[in-house]
Amino acid sequence: MTDTDVTQESIDKLSRAYSDLREQMSQVIVGQGDVIDQLLIALFSRGHCMLEGVPGLAKTLMISTLSRCLSMTFSRVQFTPDLMPADITGTDVLQQDQETGERAFHFLHGPLFHNVVLADEINRTPPKTQAALLEAMQERQVTVGQNRHGLPDPFFVLATQNPIEQEGTYQLPEAQQDRFMFKVFVEYPSFEEERTIARQTTGVAGDDVKKVLNVEEILELQQYVRQVPVTDHVIDYALALVRQTRIGEDGVPDFVNDWLSWGAGPRAVQNLLLGGKARALLQGRTYVSTDDIKSLAAPVLRHRIVTNFSAESDGITADTVIDKLIQETPSKEGELTTDPRLKKIFAA
């Protein structure tokens, strides 16, 4: 398949799927439009997604409702301090053949062997169990003993975590956070949205969520996303944003050196471009713009850059750094390539 395979028919298919999914999810989820959009962009980009927000904001409900809209298998894993790696990957079990009496090890599949895996409160389990997800998320397989077991395709890990009540929690290692395409903040609803939530959830009315897409259709739509062309200018803009987060390099802004202790790696560029492709198709375009990159910069970068103690003491967050980077990075083609500071970035 080539870039020219992106047709109006493929755009229409993805637009219809997007519209139908939004419609079905709106029966259960009130508001949170940006969060749902980012979930769907991750879905069509074959990316994993982490949702962070205080309790009661429907993070788990949002993910389970999305799975109900898709004809795919779904499992939920409640992460707890006593959860072991084998509890999620599966394990070899010694079984005896009733007819021959012979004993042999057979692999018992864990909850990872589903298309959609909800890792609920992923920061409540120790690093040993968190790390069991690394191979699954990157290689889409698990290794138990000497055997590798492939995971179903498509495969998505959708995780939630609570930013408060940090006692008894374990921060995800940076290597694992990097495997998530997006880190999405789930905010409080508006007054009118919360009024609607109060009315809907305290009555007797139910929902009638219907299946929208099956496995084959999802795989087809994911291929459409990959086929969207990207100009060198948009690639350079994504590279400029990411490479400016790497402290100590030539051309990096002073505020980055002052506020960050670590910058983003190449996966950030890959996810910015893949997300931009999906966003473009969802909006009915066959090209990616710098506006697509800007809109996805925060969810892609916020868990890939690390602020230092000085920044944290001044109330500077990762989102503050990202916003300032967007403001100071020219998006026009002529300005981007002629900026003296960015020339050093591109020459490094």
C-alpha positions, 0 to 999 in steps of 0.5 A: 500500500502507498500514500496514494491509496488514501481515498475519499472512501477511506476517509468516509469510512473512518469519519462514519466510524468516528461519528458512530463511536462518539454517538454510542459513547455519548449515551453513557459518557457526558462531556469529556469530548477531548478525552474521547477523541484522544482515545479514538486517535490512539485506537486507530493509531495502534497506540496504548493510552493512559488516563489520569484523573481523580476518582469518580470522573468515569475513567474506567467507565469510559474505557469499558464503554468503548470496548462495548462499542467494539466487537473485540474481547475485553478484560479488566485487571484491577492492579493491587500491591499483591498482583504478580506478573504471572497473574496477568501474563499467564503461566505454565500449568502441569496437567495430566492426560486422563487417557495416557496418564502422561504429564505435560506443561500447558500454558494457561492464558492470562487476562492480557490475551484479549484485544482490549485490556483495562489496566485499572489503577496501574500505579497500585502494583509494584514495578515487577508486575508493571514491567510484565506489561512492557513486552506485551505493549511493545512486542505484542507478545509475552514470554513465559519460560522458554516460550513466546506467546503472541497476543491477539491483533489488535491489542490495546492497553488502556490504563488508569491512574489516580494522581492523589492518595499516593500512599501505597502507589508505585510510579511507572518507570519512564521506560514503561510510560514511554510505551504509552502513546498518550497520557490523557488528563481527565478533568472535572465536568462543567456545571451543566455536564455534572447536572446531566450526570446527576440526572442520568445516573440517579434514575432508572433509564439504561443505555443501549450501546451498540457494536460499531466496529469489528476486528477486521474493520478496525485493522482496515481503518488502522491501515488507512491511518498509516497511508496518510502522507506527511510533508517534510515540513510537518516532520521537521516541526515535530522533530523541532518540538521533541529535540528541543526537550533534550537538555544540554544540546545546541539550540535548546531554549534556556527555559528547557535547560532550567526546568527539565532533567530529561527530554523525550526520545524518538517514540515521541516523534513517531507518536506525534506523526501517527496521531496527526495522521489519525486526527487528520482523517477524523477531520476529513483531511488527507494531509497532516498539518502543524496544527495536528501536531500542536493539538497532540503535543501535550498528551504525547510529551507530558509523560516523556519529559521530566521536570526538575526540582527547581521547576516543581518548586516554582509550580512549573509542570510538563504542560507548562514547558510544552505550551512554552515550546509551542509558543516559541517554535515557529510553525510556518515553513520559511520561519522554521527552517531559517530560525538561527536557534533551530538550525542548531537543532537540525544540525545536531 
